[in-house]
Amino acid sequence: MSQSITEVYGEFRTGKTQLAHTMSVVAQLPPDMGGASGKVAYIDTEGTFRPDRIRSIADRFGGKKAFIVSSGTIRLARAHNSEHQMELINECSIRFAEDKDFRLLIVDSIMALFRADYSGRGELSERQQKMLSKLSKLSEEYNIAVLLTNQVQSDPGATMTFVAGGALKPIGGHILSHASATRLFLRKGRAEERVAKLVDSPDRPESEAAYKLDEGGWADV
């Protein structure tokens, strides 16, 4: 959703990065194919971006493959620490002001480097606030959809009560959850099936849908 932040969180191998790759392709498609006819800025914090996955996902869209793979419409940057990640987000502001064709900003994953660099909760919270405030401003000022992937951690306090995700909670706590207009929790289902749960949305009720991961990225079951 443009002018807002979407957070997608879940365990390892639930398809967070595959969703980011899939959306990198879909955002470039014309509106009649479900896209936004725009460019994508992609900040990779864990070294998981794979150009070959973009090519295989683009195969789903036939004649658009050559355009998607060769046009340079995915602007990739690798962040090596949390300070570098903030610098790249600030650079996006300059890039978006110069080029109005950007429609999507992806950060995969949003908290990994901050979690490694900051152990004190107070200092981490301050950095989170600054980063999320910048992302919110970017999305609103330049009409950009922001997609953040996030990891999860155990939540001992949730083991005896029902919450979305059971005893797992996304890293970043309330600061990140309040900044995200839409939130999706991903979990493993039966066999190769995965389940996406819509936890928060400004205009949709809570719901679930099954999906699978294949050569073409995310696919309906």
C-alpha atoms as a printed R data frame, in Angstrom:
    type eleno elety resid chain resno       x       y       z
1   ATOM     1    CA   MET     A     1   0.000   0.000   0.000
2   ATOM     2    CA   SER     A     2   1.527   3.336  -1.046
3   ATOM     3    CA   GLN     A     3   2.264   6.098   1.460
4   ATOM     4    CA   SER     A     4   2.544   3.552   4.261
5   ATOM     5    CA   ILE     A     5   4.763   0.882   5.806
6   ATOM     6    CA   THR     A     6   4.068  -2.852   5.615
7   ATOM     7    CA   GLU     A     7   5.917  -5.174   7.997
8   ATOM     8    CA   VAL     A     8   6.241  -8.874   7.172
9   ATOM     9    CA   TYR     A     9   7.643 -11.044   9.946
10  ATOM    10    CA   GLY     A    10   8.148 -14.753  10.523
11  ATOM    11    CA   GLU     A    11  10.590 -17.561  11.146
12  ATOM    12    CA   PHE     A    12  13.423 -18.691   8.907
13  ATOM    13    CA   ARG     A    13  12.272 -20.251   5.602
14  ATOM    14    CA   THR     A    14   8.766 -18.836   5.680
15  ATOM    15    CA   GLY     A    15   9.402 -16.775   2.548
16  ATOM    16    CA   LYS     A    16  10.095 -13.238   3.750
17  ATOM    17    CA   THR     A    17  12.941 -12.641   1.316
18  ATOM    18    CA   GLN     A    18  11.082 -14.511  -1.434
19  ATOM    19    CA   LEU     A    19   8.181 -12.090  -0.958
20  ATOM    20    CA   ALA     A    20  10.606  -9.171  -1.226
21  ATOM    21    CA   HIS     A    21  11.974 -10.610  -4.483
22  ATOM    22    CA   THR     A    22   8.472 -11.227  -5.836
23  ATOM    23    CA   MET     A    23   7.329  -7.700  -5.026
24  ATOM    24    CA   SER     A    24  10.473  -6.325  -6.684
25  ATOM    25    CA   VAL     A    25   9.167  -7.799  -9.919
26  ATOM    26    CA   VAL     A    26   5.454  -7.105  -9.436
27  ATOM    27    CA   ALA     A    27   6.037  -3.402  -8.705
28  ATOM    28    CA   GLN     A    28   7.491  -2.974 -12.197
29  ATOM    29    CA   LEU     A    29   4.518  -4.491 -13.995
30  ATOM    30    CA   PRO     A    30   1.769  -2.328 -15.518
31  ATOM    31    CA   PRO     A    31  -1.395  -1.764 -13.478
32  ATOM    32    CA   ASP     A    32  -3.403  -4.204 -15.605
33  ATOM    33    CA   MET     A    33  -0.999  -6.932 -14.418
34  ATOM    34    CA   GLY     A    34  -1.256  -5.906 -10.777
35  ATOM    35    CA   GLY     A    35   1.828  -3.706 -10.741
36  ATOM    36    CA   ALA     A    36   2.689  -0.030 -10.369
37  ATOM    37    CA   SER     A    37   4.879   0.566 -13.465
38  ATOM    38    CA   GLY     A    38   7.688   1.795 -11.240
39  ATOM    39    CA   LYS     A    39  11.209   1.330 -10.015
40  ATOM    40    CA   VAL     A    40  12.265  -0.420  -6.804
41  ATOM    41    CA   ALA     A    41  14.868   0.554  -4.207
42  ATOM    42    CA   TYR     A    42  16.106  -2.538  -2.350
43  ATOM    43    CA   ILE     A    43  18.267  -2.363   0.789
44  ATOM    44    CA   ASP     A    44  19.723  -5.797   1.580
45  ATOM    45    CA   THR     A    45  21.019  -6.077   5.155
46  ATOM    46    CA   GLU     A    46  21.866  -9.795   5.213
47  ATOM    47    CA   GLY     A    47  23.302 -10.507   1.759
48  ATOM    48    CA   THR     A    48  20.290 -12.552   0.640
49  ATOM    49    CA   PHE     A    49  19.374 -10.747  -2.597
50  ATOM    50    CA   ARG     A    50  19.741 -13.082  -5.607
51  ATOM    51    CA   PRO     A    51  19.530 -11.734  -9.188
52  ATOM    52    CA   ASP     A    52  18.836 -15.258 -10.468
53  ATOM    53    CA   ARG     A    53  15.675 -15.356  -8.350
54  ATOM    54    CA   ILE     A    54  14.511 -12.133  -9.987
55  ATOM    55    CA   ARG     A    55  15.007 -13.773 -13.386
56  ATOM    56    CA   SER     A    56  13.044 -16.891 -12.485
57  ATOM    57    CA   ILE     A    57  10.231 -14.848 -10.928
58  ATOM    58    CA   ALA     A    58  10.147 -12.631 -14.013
59  ATOM    59    CA   ASP     A    59   9.539 -15.779 -16.105
60  ATOM    60    CA   ARG     A    60   5.999 -15.807 -14.699
61  ATOM    61    CA   PHE     A    61   5.276 -12.641 -16.645
62  ATOM    62    CA   GLY     A    62   6.394 -13.721 -20.080
63  ATOM    63    CA   GLY     A    63   7.363 -10.839 -22.321
64  ATOM    64    CA   LYS     A    64   8.149  -8.557 -19.375
65  ATOM    65    CA   LYS     A    65  11.179 -10.650 -18.406
66  ATOM    66    CA   ALA     A    66  13.770  -8.825 -20.529
67  ATOM    67    CA   PHE     A    67  12.578  -5.452 -19.254
68  ATOM    68    CA   ILE     A    68  12.567  -6.500 -15.608
69  ATOM    69    CA   VAL     A    69  16.019  -8.101 -15.651
70  ATOM    70    CA   SER     A    70  17.957  -5.709 -17.875
71  ATOM    71    CA   SER     A    71  16.447  -2.254 -17.351
72  ATOM    72    CA   GLY     A    72  18.110  -1.480 -14.033
73  ATOM    73    CA   THR     A    73  14.791  -0.701 -12.411
74  ATOM    74    CA   ILE     A    74  15.801  -2.470  -9.181
75  ATOM    75    CA   ARG     A    75  18.355  -0.282  -7.424
76  ATOM    76    CA   LEU     A    76  20.150  -2.571  -4.974
77  ATOM    77    CA   ALA     A    77  22.310  -1.510  -2.020
78  ATOM    78    CA   ARG     A    78  23.977  -3.763   0.552
79  ATOM    79    CA   ALA     A    79  24.013  -2.384   4.105
80  ATOM    80    CA   HIS     A    80  26.896  -3.588   6.275
81  ATOM    81    CA   ASN     A    81  25.969  -2.065   9.646
82  ATOM    82    CA   SER     A    82  23.149  -0.047  11.182
83  ATOM    83    CA   GLU     A    83  24.806   3.316  10.486
84  ATOM    84    CA   HIS     A    84  25.270   2.361   6.859
85  ATOM    85    CA   GLN     A    85  21.628   1.284   6.713
86  ATOM    86    CA   MET     A    86  20.555   4.746   7.912
87  ATOM    87    CA   GLU     A    87  22.820   6.385   5.331
88  ATOM    88    CA   LEU     A    88  21.223   4.328   2.561
89  ATOM    89    CA   ILE     A    89  17.723   5.288   3.705
90  ATOM    90    CA   ASN     A    90  18.772   8.941   3.629
91  ATOM    91    CA   GLU     A    91  20.221   8.448   0.137
92  ATOM    92    CA   CYS     A    92  16.846   7.076  -0.959
93  ATOM    93    CA   SER     A    93  15.324  10.430  -0.078
94  ATOM    94    CA   ILE     A    94  17.691  12.155  -2.499
95  ATOM    95    CA   ARG     A    95  17.104   9.512  -5.185
96  ATOM    96    CA   PHE     A    96  13.309   9.691  -4.891
97  ATOM    97    CA   ALA     A    97  13.384  13.486  -5.160
98  ATOM    98    CA   GLU     A    98  15.371  13.233  -8.397
99  ATOM    99    CA   ASP     A    99  13.492  10.304  -9.931
100 ATOM   100    CA   LYS     A   100   9.705  10.230  -9.548
101 ATOM   101    CA   ASP     A   101   9.413   6.712 -11.022
102 ATOM   102    CA   PHE     A   102  10.156   4.870  -7.771
103 ATOM   103    CA   ARG     A   103   7.137   3.073  -6.329
104 ATOM   104    CA   LEU     A   104   8.562   0.647  -3.760
105 ATOM   105    CA   LEU     A   105  11.280   0.660  -1.095
106 ATOM   106    CA   ILE     A   106  12.234  -2.691   0.436
107 ATOM   107    CA   VAL     A   107  14.430  -3.221   3.507
108 ATOM   108    CA   ASP     A   108  15.270  -6.906   4.008
109 ATOM   109    CA   SER     A   109  15.558  -7.207   6.938
110 ATOM   110    CA   ILE     A   110  14.834  -4.079   8.949
111 ATOM   111    CA   MET     A   111  16.149  -4.995  12.427
112 ATOM   112    CA   ALA     A   112  18.966  -7.490  11.808
113 ATOM   113    CA   LEU     A   113  21.831  -4.975  11.864
114 ATOM   114    CA   PHE     A   114  20.356  -2.883  14.680
115 ATOM   115    CA   ARG     A   115  19.944  -6.004  16.774
116 ATOM   116    CA   ALA     A   116  23.630  -6.821  16.247
117 ATOM   117    CA   ASP     A   117  24.928  -3.277  16.865
118 ATOM   118    CA   TYR     A   118  22.873  -2.209  19.887
119 ATOM   119    CA   SER     A   119  22.346  -4.240  23.028
120 ATOM   120    CA   GLY     A   120  20.969  -1.441  25.230
121 ATOM   121    CA   ARG     A   121  17.203  -1.086  24.873
122 ATOM   122    CA   GLY     A   122  17.244   2.702  25.343
123 ATOM   123    CA   GLU     A   123  19.793   3.385  22.625
124 ATOM   124    CA   LEU     A   124  18.173   0.885  20.271
125 ATOM   125    CA   SER     A   125  14.739   2.450  20.747
126 ATOM   126    CA   GLU     A   126  16.089   5.890  19.920
127 ATOM   127    CA   ARG     A   127  17.705   4.620  16.719
128 ATOM   128    CA   GLN     A   128  14.546   2.747  15.743
129 ATOM   129    CA   GLN     A   129  12.427   5.850  16.193
130 ATOM   130    CA   LYS     A   130  14.726   7.898  14.002
131 ATOM   131    CA   MET     A   131  14.826   5.288  11.232
132 ATOM   132    CA   LEU     A   132  11.081   4.610  11.190
133 ATOM   133    CA   SER     A   133  10.282   8.309  11.256
134 ATOM   134    CA   LYS     A   134  12.458   8.736   8.155
135 ATOM   135    CA   LEU     A   135  10.792   5.799   6.391
136 ATOM   136    CA   SER     A   136   7.316   7.134   7.172
137 ATOM   137    CA   LYS     A   137   8.260  10.557   5.823
138 ATOM   138    CA   LEU     A   138   9.676   8.996   2.646
139 ATOM   139    CA   SER     A   139   6.534   6.972   2.016
140 ATOM   140    CA   GLU     A   140   4.243   9.971   2.430
141 ATOM   141    CA   GLU     A   141   6.336  12.605   0.678
142 ATOM   142    CA   TYR     A   142   7.144  10.553  -2.418
143 ATOM   143    CA   ASN     A   143   4.058   8.293  -2.573
144 ATOM   144    CA   ILE     A   144   6.184   5.199  -1.986
145 ATOM   145    CA   ALA     A   145   5.108   1.827  -0.607
146 ATOM   146    CA   VAL     A   146   7.599   0.603   2.023
147 ATOM   147    CA   LEU     A   147   8.012  -3.141   2.627
148 ATOM   148    CA   LEU     A   148   9.999  -4.251   5.671
149 ATOM   149    CA   THR     A   149  10.857  -7.844   6.468
150 ATOM   150    CA   ASN     A   150  11.563  -8.707  10.080
151 ATOM   151    CA   GLN     A   151  12.722 -11.604  12.213
152 ATOM   152    CA   VAL     A   152  10.984 -13.045  15.252
153 ATOM   153    CA   GLN     A   153  12.058 -13.997  18.739
154 ATOM   154    CA   SER     A   154  10.491 -16.082  21.483
155 ATOM   155    CA   ASP     A   155   7.990 -14.386  23.751
156 ATOM   156    CA   PRO     A   156   7.761 -16.370  27.040
157 ATOM   157    CA   GLY     A   157   4.897 -14.206  28.232
158 ATOM   158    CA   ALA     A   158   2.749 -15.328  25.305
159 ATOM   159    CA   THR     A   159   2.997 -19.075  25.898
160 ATOM   160    CA   MET     A   160  -0.119 -19.187  28.053
161 ATOM   161    CA   THR     A   161  -2.203 -16.716  26.065
162 ATOM   162    CA   PHE     A   162  -3.388 -16.486  22.485
163 ATOM   163    CA   VAL     A   163  -1.628 -13.932  20.344
164 ATOM   164    CA   ALA     A   164  -0.921 -13.807  16.616
165 ATOM   165    CA   GLY     A   165   2.153 -15.966  16.166
166 ATOM   166    CA   GLY     A   166   1.769 -17.875  19.404
167 ATOM   167    CA   ALA     A   167   4.959 -17.658  21.468
168 ATOM   168    CA   LEU     A   168   6.802 -15.661  18.798
169 ATOM   169    CA   LYS     A   169   6.951 -11.911  18.465
170 ATOM   170    CA   PRO     A   170   8.602  -9.639  15.892
171 ATOM   171    CA   ILE     A   171  11.814  -7.861  16.817
172 ATOM   172    CA   GLY     A   172  11.395  -4.141  17.337
173 ATOM   173    CA   GLY     A   173   8.465  -4.244  19.711
174 ATOM   174    CA   HIS     A   174   5.804  -1.567  19.870
175 ATOM   175    CA   ILE     A   175   7.899   1.065  18.082
176 ATOM   176    CA   LEU     A   176   7.950  -0.909  14.854
177 ATOM   177    CA   SER     A   177   4.384  -2.194  15.176
178 ATOM   178    CA   HIS     A   178   3.022   1.331  15.631
179 ATOM   179    CA   ALA     A   179   4.919   2.592  12.587
180 ATOM   180    CA   SER     A   180   3.550  -0.177  10.334
181 ATOM   181    CA   ALA     A   181   0.084   0.338   8.869
182 ATOM   182    CA   THR     A   182  -0.096  -3.270   7.652
183 ATOM   183    CA   ARG     A   183   1.473  -6.283   9.367
184 ATOM   184    CA   LEU     A   184   1.727  -9.872   8.101
185 ATOM   185    CA   PHE     A   185   2.844 -12.864  10.151
186 ATOM   186    CA   LEU     A   186   4.235 -15.820   8.174
187 ATOM   187    CA   ARG     A   187   4.401 -19.360   9.505
188 ATOM   188    CA   LYS     A   188   5.022 -22.853   8.229
189 ATOM   189    CA   GLY     A   189   2.028 -25.044   7.428
190 ATOM   190    CA   ARG     A   190   1.726 -28.654   6.317
191 ATOM   191    CA   ALA     A   191   4.494 -30.047   4.109
192 ATOM   192    CA   GLU     A   192   5.598 -27.244   1.754
193 ATOM   193    CA   GLU     A   193   2.623 -25.046   2.543
194 ATOM   194    CA   ARG     A   194   3.025 -21.698   4.308
195 ATOM   195    CA   VAL     A   195   0.381 -19.500   5.934
196 ATOM   196    CA   ALA     A   196   0.221 -15.696   5.919
197 ATOM   197    CA   LYS     A   197  -1.863 -14.077   8.651
198 ATOM   198    CA   LEU     A   198  -2.993 -10.469   8.286
199 ATOM   199    CA   VAL     A   199  -2.454  -9.164  11.811
200 ATOM   200    CA   ASP     A   200  -3.043  -5.426  11.300
201 ATOM   201    CA   SER     A   201  -4.559  -3.445   8.444
202 ATOM   202    CA   PRO     A   202  -6.287  -0.063   8.184
203 ATOM   203    CA   ASP     A   203  -8.979  -1.396   5.832
204 ATOM   204    CA   ARG     A   204  -8.986  -5.207   5.951
205 ATOM   205    CA   PRO     A   205 -10.241  -7.644   8.607
206 ATOM   206    CA   GLU     A   206  -7.879 -10.148  10.227
207 ATOM   207    CA   SER     A   207  -7.563 -13.172   7.923
208 ATOM   208    CA   GLU     A   208  -5.277 -15.975   6.731
209 ATOM   209    CA   ALA     A   209  -4.244 -17.351   3.349
210 ATOM   210    CA   ALA     A   210  -2.086 -20.290   2.297
211 ATOM   211    CA   TYR     A   211   0.781 -19.972  -0.169
212 ATOM   212    CA   LYS     A   212   3.807 -21.870  -1.398
213 ATOM   213    CA   LEU     A   213   7.291 -20.985  -2.563
214 ATOM   214    CA   ASP     A   214   8.388 -22.103  -6.010
215 ATOM   215    CA   GLU     A   215  10.560 -20.977  -8.933
216 ATOM   216    CA   GLY     A   216   8.156 -18.149  -9.630
217 ATOM   217    CA   GLY     A   217   8.345 -16.794  -6.089
218 ATOM   218    CA   TRP     A   218   5.210 -16.656  -3.953
219 ATOM   219    CA   ALA     A   219   2.297 -18.642  -5.396
220 ATOM   220    CA   ASP     A   220  -1.230 -19.527  -4.317
221 ATOM   221    CA   VAL     A   221  -1.843 -23.039  -3.051
